[in-house]
Each structure stands twice: as structure tokens, then as C-alpha cells.
């Protein structure tokens, strides 16, 4: 059944914990088994897969490159045939576990003569997304991602930063660029790796964006990352509780 | 010899050898399965059963003929079990035999493509289909709700027959489903490969303007099949006329 999904892109500077926040968010949202959650790993490093316990066999970029290679080798296809083929391959690349779907984008699309292929793929992903309640995109670090096609679908921009000025500047820049390029409904800043007793007062008025909340520094998250453990096994820590609270208003 | 005569004959022999697990129905005796507005997407938690797909064998073959005696119109045959809720995908083959009229060397390739791609416009409730037409692979999912409501391969076959009969050049259609085993699918795949070579030869003819056949990969089969020879000859004549 088609839905109007909430599509959240988790953006920010490299190293602020986007993938951990994405993984925790997916874990929290998927606890309600009546809800479908699509996780899209748009970071070429494909770290989200490990955190969610998926193995990436094929990325959207692999599918695109395969089609481009065959096209360049002289293979001719009508539009309908090409779309059918991409649809099959993309659905084959989609991994499904209970109420969670996972799709890895791989490397970002290259500019050039293949905008039709990119456009078809975007349409297929959009159709797929319409069958989920939530779509969580773990975005590539920095602002480049904002210009990617997959971002055109975003309804909620979740800007993750740590307390550093550099990271805060990056989320402000992302928000500014996104306002001009994508039509999201809501955005907000989530401060991650925060020392609650010392940092909150100092930083809460330091960004000109709505502040969603603060996630405390948590050694367990770091341990899960180091050991490559699935975030679905994460116990109900303060960090998890804080993220749940922050998200309640954001996606309400 | 018609293009698929030998393959059709082999498929008939295969059916005969599996008659202990063969179920045959006329589509007039089968209920209609409802359509929906657009192609369904059936996610894993909603899936009652899966046919074909990347993890098992699948074959989707469409063979045409100009001779009605080789096709039993409106007949749907099933070798193996009908669909039911189960965790593993069924190995799956659908072989469609179509009698067409008013076809010649000039239009047969386009008509084949038209018929072969028509399945993507078949929007049936709770039935998702993905396919790689070039590789003759097909992957479908049927939702739990649809299975609870009594969806069967015979119903899907009926819809398939009705869809093909919308083409004014289609005279009769017979559908054969195979779900018996991966081994049976492997056996059928050999016929599929052969049919695929014939179709690829036609594709090449329709796209390639080089009439020097000496280095062609399909030289062996073009020599065997009169309709491929005729198609080639027609194209050569047309090319020659255009160059005058």
C-alpha cells in the first residue's frame, strides 16, 4: 500500500556520528513492527550496513555502472526495457529483514551524459520509498550530498553536529544550501557527543537553527562501532532515550 | 521449419513426462483476479510466496507460432504445486505459446517485444513482478492477503492470457507454469537458452546494418531456421532498395 513516508536525511560533518545516530534512529523506529523502515546508506563508506547487520552485495552505483558499461559497449535498449531491468536489479539489491529494508547507494552519481539513468533510478527509489512509513538516509559527509538526487525526496533534514565550531558551521551551511535546492518540510539540529553538564548551556544558542536536543557522549556507542556490533542489540542507554525524546516532536 | 517448432516440441515432451503432476484448466473455468491501478510492490513482511527471483531458478519464455494446431487456446497447465504460503521461493517457469496472425519478417520482432513487455502493464492486486526480459528471468511476489483471498497461478494465467489477447494480432494463447523443482527448471532452461539465441539473432538483425554474416555469432542458427533466413533476406532487400 502506498504511503506518504517521513524521509529523514541525517547530515553533518564527517566524524560527528551520523551513522550511529542513523542506526539508533532505525533501531528505535523499527521497534513498532507495524511500521516499515527503509534505511538508505548514501555514504560511500557504507558504514550503516555494518551497524544494522546487513552485508552489501550490490549498490545502486554498481547497477548504474553496469548499465552504463553495457550501453557504452553498444547494447541498445528501449526506455521501458531499461527501466524494467533497473527495477529488477534495484529490488535485488534491496535487503529486507523483518520490517526493515536496506539499500546502499555506493559512490555518488557522476555528472555527464547519464542523467536519464540517474533519473530512472531516482524514480524507482521514490516508488519503493512510498511503501515505507519511514525512510532514513545516512548521508555523505559535508554539503555535497545536498545536491544529490536522492536528497530531492527528503521531508526532514536532521542536522547532526558535535560541539565544535567547525561542525556547527557545516550544519548551518548544509541547511542554507538545502533551503535553495531541496524542498524539505522540517529541519533541526541534533547535538551529539555532548557533555551534558558542561556543554549544553554554552552551545544551545550558538546555532541559528531549531535545536532538537542533545545526545550525551556514550562509550557504549563507541564500543559498538569498534566491534562492528549491530545497533539493534543496543540497550536502552541515556543516549537512546535522549534520541527518542528528540525525535518525538521532530517527526510528529 | 518455423522458428520455435523444435523447442515447442521439446516442451510438449517435457509436459508429457510430468503428467503425473500436471494440472490443466481452461481459463473460462477460472475466476478473475482483480486488477489494481499500478504495479504493486510487495515487501518481505507482506509476502505470502515468492516465485523465481535472484536466489532460485526462473524462466519466462514467450514463443509464437503461426499455426493454430500447435496451441490449445485458453489452456493453463501447471506442473508442480500451486502457490501457497511458504518461506522459500518457488522455482518458477512460465512458458507462453502464442498464435499470431498477419505477421511477417518485417513486424515479427517488434511484435515479440511488444508482447514480451506487456507483462509490466499487468497490474494485479497483491502481485508484484520484476523481470529481466533479456535473460528470461522473472521474479514475482504474491502478498499474504492475496493468498488468503484465494489467488492461484491459474488466476494469474487467465489474466496473462487476457492481456495478450488485447493485441489484435494475437489469435490464441496457452500458458504453462512449472513450479515442480529446480532440476525441472534447469532442464527447461536449455530450451530457454536455445529460444534466447533465436531471439538474440532477431535482435541483432534488427539493430545491425552489417550484412556480412561470416563473423556472426548466430550464423549456425540462422542457417537452421527458415524464418530467420527470410527475415535476413528481407532486411537485405530493404537496405539495397534504400541505397538505390
HADDOCK unambig.tbl for C-alpha pairs under 7 A between the chains (distance, minus, plus):
assign (segid A and resid 84 and name CA) (segid B and resid 131 and name CA) 6.58 0.50 0.50
assign (segid A and resid 84 and name CA) (segid B and resid 132 and name CA) 6.98 0.50 0.50
assign (segid A and resid 85 and name CA) (segid B and resid 131 and name CA) 6.77 0.50 0.50
assign (segid A and resid 85 and name CA) (segid B and resid 132 and name CA) 5.45 0.50 0.50
assign (segid A and resid 87 and name CA) (segid B and resid 130 and name CA) 6.86 0.50 0.50
assign (segid A and resid 88 and name CA) (segid B and resid 130 and name CA) 5.08 0.50 0.50
assign (segid A and resid 88 and name CA) (segid B and resid 131 and name CA) 5.82 0.50 0.50
assign (segid A and resid 88 and name CA) (segid B and resid 132 and name CA) 6.72 0.50 0.50
assign (segid A and resid 92 and name CA) (segid B and resid 54 and name CA) 6.81 0.50 0.50
assign (segid A and resid 96 and name CA) (segid B and resid 44 and name CA) 6.37 0.50 0.50
assign (segid A and resid 98 and name CA) (segid B and resid 45 and name CA) 5.96 0.50 0.50
assign (segid A and resid 99 and name CA) (segid B and resid 45 and name CA) 6.23 0.50 0.50
